[in-house]
Amino acid sequence: MNNNDILIKVKEFFIEKNFEAIIDLITSNNAYTNELMLFLAVAYSLKEDSDFVQSNNILLNYFEDGLPNPLYHFTLAYNFFSMKKYGMALEHFRLTKLLDPDFMTVDSYILECKNFLKYPIGESFIRKKNRFWAKFKEIKILLYTIEDFQEFLEYLFDLIFPDIYAVIDCVNNKNVKTVYFHSFEDRTDAIKIYFLLKDAPVFDGFHFILGVVDDEKIYHKLRKRIGNEIVEINAKNLYASYHEVDGKIGFTVFLEDSIENKTALLEYIREYLEIYFGSSFTIMYLSYIHIAHNKKGLRPIYLIKKELLSLYKTVSLNEYLFKKEPFKQEFISSEVLKLRDDIYSGYTMVPELINEYNIGFDIGVMDRLERGGIVCGFIYYDNDTVDYHDKESFRLAIEDKIKEEFSINGKVIGGYMGSEHSYIDIMAFDLDYCIDKLREIADVMNIGEVCFSVYRQDIDTLSLTSHTFNPIVYSREDDEKILEHIEKTIGEIKRVIPDDPSDDIRVDINIVYPTEKRNYYTLITHGVGAKSMNIPQKYRELNIDRAELMLTLPPDWNMDSREERWFWPILFLRNLARASFKEDTWLAPGHTIYIENIIKNSKLSGFILSTPILYGIESTICRISNGKDLNFYSLIPAYHEEMNYTAKYKLDGLLKLFKNEKMSIEDIFIFNDKRRNSLIDKTLN
């Protein structure tokens, strides 16, 4: 077969998605033209047991100078993306879009790369903390009894911090309610509670403590209902002995008047030991608990407490959780550890993170912290760019600057000197805030490129010095007001899809998930209203120059997919938001937006802007700074006939038509490309 015949056959196999046949045909015939080699690389990438490395070897070695071909760059990008090299993938997806703006699903892949590079984690820890104390301030004066107070506090804590496993105890001590937060699941939970209470608001008559027993008598006894039985534990009916195991303590215990449910009893005893000895002791030293059948050879727990605490001296949680420890680098092949293998000295306050990063795969520490809205990472820079006789003193000065700028929004948890780079570890409670501050610090350091990476080897680093975009964004105060308005009137934001960098506006997408009350997804833009629209003079007194857009999707919508049929609402909302500024126009209720060819295989022609009737009148406007009104507009999916009807009879006329046709508010606003056309498929009346 000549090369032309092979190419024809390859294209046939490609249509049939028979990629193994493409590989066999080209390699067996030694047919190595440019076009055939490109098909060969694509086949390796798409075959059932994909070989992304082999595909990239062909693309990078055979085409040494690259190709001005969208398929070439898309295949490279897809391979890098599949290997979790999101920075390199992003570069080639962008080149694909430059060569062919409509090439396949390149837009969704670009956004996916940006999502990974920006480390989205949902709601930040700082925002959760502020929400917790704000809600506490609202309710505390209404709680009269200690039982009501504890029940409310447990509910509020579980609502806002469902990822933290903690026991809360409330005690009346004269005129002060003392609240103990006891964490005994793992150290990351203790870290989260520590920062929840650190720099918390001061409330008269309330005292909050993390797992430290100020008054031993307070915890002389505990009572709890397990099943139908009331169980009481105190220092006189709990018997124990202890055994040393690798520097930790194993307990053998027996409880008088015990219960049959040994699993529940074991957890309850563990809780009691946590309270009785204090969190710092149990976090550091508790190894295991064994329940004995009788108390033979055991002593009442109060008799061994003093003995244990003298042998195993406890420290304050602050000292324990964030104790500077010399860093000892274990040898790991540089092929596995791409960064930080040049470190020779330094300190860390959270050695678990170092171990997890060095192993090269996740063992849970980062996951547990991120679920609570906390991100740990490090910045690094090239030592050769530092024009300073003492590079370690230079790094320590930067650490001090970071501590000052972070304030309560983050913490420096480590610092290291390497033969090539210097590293500073940080714990971010508000990642966006911390990244912004790190960028500011990087700009004034004037030492070349400074990068940030989370503690995951499979995620690319983020440059802190290459950021040149200056979009118009809300103030921090307005951000808080808007998010509070959404959660109060529409629902809890469960996810945020961040926007690509841009010089005009930043359009993040907030997502409210379905609930029993509102069984649908709600997508809400965030950032559109930071910039005023060009409203005609006669309407300017109405204060409608700022708006955010909303789209409602059914509960079975696949929000995790980046396929075009599922992902188009995200791109559409962003494009619509930017179009109003690019075309120097404005958006308001009654305006129609045509979207032919955006939704494939649908007879719907576009959307009509409306006030968010689905969510009630209180959701319509949010008052932001300087007396400005931020308007919220919902999109009504519509057929061509309905859009023409709106142009003639206005939005009120269309809503009356829907009402006459017995269409519910949910039928009107929830996207459904199979719903009946109100002007064609009319009801009997």
Residue pairs with C-beta under 8 A, 6 or more apart in sequence:
1 9
1 29
1 31
3 31
3 33
3 36
6 25
6 26
6 29
6 31
6 36
7 33
7 35
7 36
7 39
9 25
10 22
10 25
10 26
10 36
10 39
11 39
13 19
13 21
13 22
13 25
14 22
14 39
14 42
14 43
17 46
19 42
19 43
19 44
19 46
19 47
19 48
20 43
20 47
20 48
22 39
22 40
22 43
23 40
23 43
23 44
23 47
25 31
26 32
26 36
26 37
26 39
26 40
26 43
27 40
32 62
34 63
34 67
37 58
37 62
37 63
38 59
38 63
38 67
38 69
38 71
38 72
38 75
40 58
41 55
41 56
41 58
41 59
41 75
42 55
42 71
42 75
44 50
44 51
44 52
44 54
44 55
44 58
45 51
45 52
45 55
45 75
45 78
45 79
45 82
50 82
52 79
52 82
52 83
53 79
53 83
55 75
55 79
56 76
56 79
56 80
59 72
59 75
59 76
59 79
60 76
63 72
66 72
67 73
68 99
69 99
70 96
70 99
70 100
70 103
73 92
73 93
73 95
73 96
73 99
74 92
74 93
74 96
74 103
74 104
74 106
76 92
77 88
77 89
77 90
77 91
77 92
77 93
77 95
77 96
77 109
78 89
78 109
80 86
80 88
80 89
80 92
81 89
81 93
81 109
81 112
81 113
84 116
84 458
84 459
85 460
86 113
86 116
86 117
86 459
86 460
87 113
87 117
87 460
87 461
88 460
89 109
89 113
90 110
90 113
90 114
90 117
93 106
93 109
93 110
93 113
94 110
96 103
96 106
97 103
97 106
97 107
97 110
100 106
105 562
105 563
105 564
105 567
107 571
108 562
108 563
108 564
108 567
108 571
109 562
110 500
111 497
111 500
111 562
111 567
111 570
111 571
112 562
114 498
114 499
114 500
115 497
115 498
116 459
116 460
117 459
117 460
117 462
118 462
118 498
119 375
119 377
119 431
119 454
119 459
119 462
120 495
120 496
120 497
120 498
121 370
121 373
121 375
121 431
122 373
122 494
122 495
122 496
123 373
123 493
124 373
124 429
124 430
124 431
124 432
124 433
125 192
125 195
125 372
125 373
125 374
125 429
125 430
126 373
126 408
126 409
126 429
126 430
126 433
127 373
127 430
127 480
127 483
128 160
128 161
128 372
128 373
129 195
129 196
129 200
129 429
130 480
131 160
132 156
132 157
132 160
132 161
132 196
133 200
133 201
135 156
135 160
136 153
136 156
136 203
137 201
137 203
139 152
139 156
140 149
140 203
140 206
143 149
143 152
146 170
146 171
146 172
146 177
149 170
149 177
150 168
150 169
150 170
153 168
153 170
153 179
154 168
157 164
157 166
157 168
161 192
161 196
161 372
163 192
163 368
163 371
163 372
164 183
164 189
164 192
164 193
164 372
165 183
165 184
165 185
165 189
166 181
166 182
166 183
166 185
166 189
166 193
167 181
167 182
167 184
167 271
167 274
167 275
168 179
168 180
168 181
168 182
169 179
169 180
169 182
169 219
169 275
170 177
170 178
170 179
170 180
171 177
171 178
171 179
171 180
171 218
172 178
173 207
173 215
173 218
175 205
176 205
176 206
176 207
177 205
177 206
177 207
178 207
178 208
178 209
178 214
178 218
179 206
179 207
179 208
179 209
180 209
180 210
180 211
180 212
180 213
180 275
181 193
181 196
181 197
181 208
181 209
181 210
181 211
182 211
182 271
182 274
182 275
182 279
183 189
183 190
183 192
183 193
183 210
183 211
183 279
183 283
184 211
184 270
184 271
184 274
184 279
184 282
184 283
184 286
186 368
187 283
187 321
187 352
188 365
188 368
188 369
188 372
189 368
190 210
190 211
190 279
190 283
190 317
190 321
191 321
191 350
191 369
191 374
191 427
192 369
192 372
192 374
193 210
193 211
194 210
194 317
194 318
194 321
195 374
195 411
195 429
197 208
197 209
197 210
198 408
199 408
200 208
210 279
210 317
211 274
211 278
211 279
211 280
211 283
211 317
212 278
212 279
212 280
212 316
212 317
213 219
213 275
213 276
213 278
219 275
219 276
220 234
220 235
221 232
221 233
221 234
221 235
222 232
222 233
222 234
222 268
222 271
222 272
222 275
223 230
223 231
223 232
224 230
224 231
224 268
225 231
226 259
226 261
226 264
226 265
226 268
227 259
227 261
227 264
229 259
231 255
231 257
231 259
231 265
231 268
232 257
233 255
233 268
233 269
233 272
235 276
235 300
235 301
235 302
235 305
236 300
236 302
237 255
237 256
237 257
238 253
238 254
238 255
238 256
238 269
238 272
238 300
238 301
239 253
239 254
239 255
239 256
239 292
239 295
239 298
239 299
239 300
239 301
240 251
240 252
240 253
240 254
240 298
240 299
240 300
240 301
240 304
241 251
241 252
241 297
241 298
241 299
241 304
242 249
242 250
242 251
242 252
242 304
242 308
243 249
243 250
243 251
243 252
244 250
245 287
245 288
246 287
247 285
248 285
248 286
248 287
249 285
249 286
249 287
249 308
249 312
250 287
250 288
250 289
250 290
251 273
251 286
251 288
251 289
251 290
252 289
252 290
252 291
252 292
252 298
253 269
253 289
253 290
253 291
253 292
253 298
253 301
254 291
254 292
254 293
254 294
254 295
254 298
255 265
255 269
255 291
256 295
258 265
259 265
262 291
265 291
266 289
266 291
269 289
269 291
270 286
270 289
273 282
273 286
273 289
274 282
274 286
276 301
276 305
277 305
277 308
277 309
277 314
278 314
279 317
280 314
280 315
280 316
280 317
280 320
281 308
281 309
281 312
281 314
283 317
283 320
284 312
284 314
284 315
284 320
285 312
292 298
315 323
321 349
322 349
322 350
322 411
322 413
323 349
324 347
324 348
324 349
325 347
325 348
325 349
325 351
326 345
326 346
326 347
327 343
327 345
327 346
327 347
327 348
327 351
327 354
327 414
327 416
329 341
329 343
329 344
329 358
330 358
332 341
332 358
332 360
334 341
336 360
337 358
337 360
337 457
338 457
339 380
339 421
339 453
339 457
339 461
340 357
340 358
340 378
340 380
340 416
340 418
340 421
340 423
342 418
342 419
342 420
342 421
343 416
343 417
343 418
343 423
344 417
344 418
344 419
345 416
345 417
346 414
346 415
346 416
346 417
346 423
347 414
347 415
347 416
348 354
348 413
348 414
348 425
349 413
349 414
349 425
350 365
350 376
350 413
350 414
350 425
350 427
352 365
353 365
353 366
353 376
353 413
353 425
353 455
354 414
355 363
356 362
356 363
356 364
356 365
356 366
356 455
357 455
357 456
357 457
360 457
361 457
362 456
365 455
366 376
366 454
366 455
366 456
369 375
369 376
369 427
373 429
374 427
374 428
374 429
375 427
375 428
375 431
375 454
376 413
376 425
376 426
376 427
376 428
376 454
376 455
377 425
377 426
377 428
377 452
377 453
377 454
377 455
378 414
378 423
378 424
378 425
378 426
378 452
378 453
378 455
379 423
379 424
379 426
379 438
379 442
379 450
379 451
379 452
379 464
380 421
380 422
380 423
380 424
380 450
380 451
380 453
381 421
381 422
381 445
381 447
381 448
381 449
381 450
381 451
382 420
382 421
382 447
382 448
382 449
383 391
383 418
383 419
383 420
383 421
383 422
384 420
385 447
385 448
386 394
386 422
386 447
387 447
388 394
391 417
391 422
392 417
394 422
395 415
395 417
395 422
395 424
396 415
398 424
398 441
398 445
399 412
399 415
399 424
401 441
402 410
402 412
402 424
402 426
402 437
402 438
402 441
403 411
403 412
405 437
405 440
405 441
406 412
406 426
406 428
406 434
406 437
408 429
409 428
409 429
409 430
409 433
409 434
409 437
410 426
410 427
410 428
410 429
410 430
410 433
410 434
410 437
411 426
411 427
411 429
412 424
412 425
412 426
412 427
413 425
413 426
413 427
414 423
414 424
414 425
415 422
415 423
415 424
415 425
416 422
416 423
416 424
416 425
426 434
426 438
428 434
428 435
435 452
435 462
435 464
438 450
438 452
438 464
439 464
439 465
439 467
442 450
442 464
442 465
443 465
448 465
449 463
449 465
449 466
450 463
450 464
450 465
451 461
451 462
451 463
451 464
452 461
452 462
452 463
452 464
453 459
453 460
453 461
453 462
467 501
469 501
469 502
469 503
470 503
471 501
471 502
471 503
471 504
471 505
471 506
471 527
472 504
472 505
472 506
472 530
472 531
473 505
473 506
473 527
473 530
474 482
474 527
474 529
474 530
474 624
475 625
477 625
478 530
478 624
478 625
481 622
481 623
481 624
482 526
482 529
482 548
482 622
482 624
482 630
483 493
483 510
485 619
485 622
486 493
486 510
486 512
486 524
487 493
488 618
489 615
489 616
489 618
489 619
490 512
490 522
490 524
490 550
490 612
490 615
490 619
491 512
491 513
491 515
491 518
491 522
492 512
492 513
493 510
493 511
493 512
494 511
494 512
494 513
495 510
495 511
495 513
495 559
496 508
496 509
496 510
496 511
496 526
497 508
497 509
497 511
497 570
498 508
499 506
499 507
499 508
499 509
499 527
499 574
504 531
504 578
504 581
504 582
505 527
505 528
505 530
505 531
505 577
505 578
505 581
506 527
506 530
507 525
507 526
507 527
507 528
507 573
507 574
507 577
507 578
508 525
508 526
508 527
509 523
509 524
509 525
509 526
509 570
509 573
509 574
510 523
510 524
510 525
510 526
511 521
511 522
511 523
511 524
511 559
512 518
512 521
512 522
512 524
513 521
514 520
514 521
514 555
519 555
520 552
520 553
520 554
520 555
520 666
520 670
521 552
521 553
521 554
521 555
521 557
521 559
522 550
522 551
522 552
522 553
522 615
523 550
523 551
523 552
523 553
523 569
523 570
523 573
524 548
524 549
524 550
524 632
525 548
525 549
525 550
525 573
525 574
525 577
526 548
527 577
528 546
528 547
528 548
528 549
528 577
528 580
529 546
529 547
529 548
529 624
529 630
529 631
530 546
531 546
531 581
532 545
532 546
533 545
533 546
533 547
533 580
533 581
533 585
533 586
533 587
534 545
534 584
534 585
534 586
535 542
535 544
535 545
535 586
536 586
539 588
543 628
543 629
544 588
544 629
544 631
545 586
546 624
546 628
546 629
546 630
546 631
547 587
547 588
547 630
547 631
547 632
547 633
548 630
548 631
548 632
548 633
549 573
549 576
549 577
549 587
549 632
549 633
549 635
550 612
550 632
550 633
550 634
550 635
551 569
551 572
551 573
551 607
551 634
551 635
551 671
552 614
552 634
552 635
552 669
552 670
552 671
553 559
553 569
553 670
553 671
554 670
554 671
554 672
557 566
557 671
558 566
559 566
561 567
564 600
565 600
568 598
568 599
569 671
572 595
572 598
576 587
576 593
579 585
580 586
580 587
587 609
587 633
588 609
588 633
589 609
589 610
589 611
589 633
589 651
590 608
590 609
590 610
590 646
590 650
590 651
591 608
591 609
592 606
592 607
592 608
592 609
592 638
592 643
592 646
592 647
593 606
593 607
593 608
593 609
593 635
594 605
594 606
594 643
595 604
595 605
595 606
595 607
596 605
596 606
599 673
602 673
603 639
603 673
603 677
604 637
604 638
604 639
604 673
605 638
605 639
605 640
605 643
606 638
606 640
606 643
607 635
607 636
607 637
607 638
608 635
608 636
608 638
608 642
608 643
608 646
608 651
608 654
609 633
609 634
609 635
609 636
609 651
610 633
610 634
610 635
610 636
610 651
610 655
610 669
611 620
611 632
611 633
611 634
612 619
612 620
612 632
612 633
612 634
613 634
613 655
613 665
613 668
613 669
614 634
614 665
614 666
614 668
614 669
615 634
619 632
620 631
620 632
621 629
621 630
621 631
621 632
622 629
622 630
622 632
623 629
623 630
624 630
634 669
635 669
636 654
636 668
636 669
637 669
637 671
637 672
637 673
637 675
638 646
638 654
639 677
639 678
639 679
639 680
641 677
641 679
641 680
642 654
642 657
642 677
642 678
642 679
645 653
645 654
645 657
645 679
646 653
646 654
649 657
655 668
657 678
657 679
658 667
658 668
658 678
660 685
661 678
661 682
661 683
662 683
662 685
663 678
667 675
